[in-house]
Amino acid sequence: MDWTKPLSFVLALFIVSLVIRSVFQLLQTTLTGEYVTASVATLVLVGIIVLAAIGLGVKNRQWLANPESYF
């Protein structure tokens, strides 16, 4: 089973490269064109919603103290 470690490493690198390219493509299409202000406002709104959802999901910071018992 020694082949699974290199395979998982390669797959992790592949996923990281996809994420980096996706973020670059998102920024490139968002910051160019005629609807730049609306696109940036939408991204900011989505970011605020995601941060609020994380804040609500913290569950009184118990997950930071012992993350294995949280799930």
Buried (B, 14 or more C-beta within 10 A) or exposed (E): EEEEEEEEEEEEEEEEEEEEEEEEEEEEEBEEEEEEEEBEEEBEEEEEEEEEEEEEEEEEEEBEEEEEEEE
